[in-house]
Amino acid sequence: MFESGSWLWRWLADQPPFVEVGIGMSFVLVLAPAVLAAVAIAVSRLEMFVVSIPAGGVTIRPSARKTQHAGDGIAPMIGRSKTIR
């Protein structure tokens, strides 16, 4: 389709400049963003599908994970009689 002398390029070269500009603008403003949005939605749904697959029988969702914080280990040490060295 894109080899030298293709019918598409010959047809486009035969058109007046405003047609060429109109085709280019429609590609840049309509077609390209629509294709990119469709690809982004497809990738997002694929990611959600992969996350929903159980890993070894356990489903891990990003919102269900508990993160460890620096102060989490302090509470069990309060009230101990022995000195921690």
N, C-alpha and C positions, 0 to 999 in steps of 0.2 A: 504494500500500500504506500510506503514512503520511499520507494525507489525513484530514481531520477526519471522524470517524464510521467509520473503517475497522473491519472485522470483527475484526482482531487486537486493536486497542485495546479494543473493546467486550468481547471475550471475556476479555481480561486484567483488565478492570475488574470483571467478574462473578465472578472467582475469589476465594477466601479469601486473606487476607494471606500465609499461609505458602506458598501456591503462587506468589504474586508474588515473594516473597523467594527461594524456591527457584529460580525461573527466572532471576532476576537473578544469584544466586550461581553458577549453572551457566554463565551467560554470562561472568561475570568470571573465574571460576576455571578453566574448561575451554575454552569455545569461543574466547574472545578470545586466550589464550596459544597455542592450537593454530593459529589462523589467522596470528598474528604469527610463529610459528616456521616455518610453511610458507612464508610470504613471505620470511623471512630466508634459508632454505635455497635457495629459488628464485633470489634475488638473488645469493647466494654462488656458486651453480653457473653463473649467467650471467656473473659476473665471471671465473670460471676459464675459461669457454669463450672469452670475449673475449681473455683473456691468451694463450690457446693459439693464436689465429689469427696466422699469420705476417704480419709487417709488412714488406712489400717483399721477401719471401723469407727473412727472418731471424726466427727465433723468439727473442723476448726474454722470459725468465722472471725474476721478481723475485729468486729465489735465485741466478741466474747472473750478475747484474750485479756488476761490480767498482766499488767506490766509491773515490773519490780522497780521500786524506788529506793533511793539511798536510805531513807528513814524506816523502811519496813522491818529491818532486823533489830531496831532499838527497843520496841515495845516488849518483846519476850525477856529482855535483860533487866527490866525494871523490877526491883524487889529481890534480886538475888543477894544472898549473903556473902558469897565468895567473890573475891576480886578477880576480874578477868584480866589476864596479862597477855 
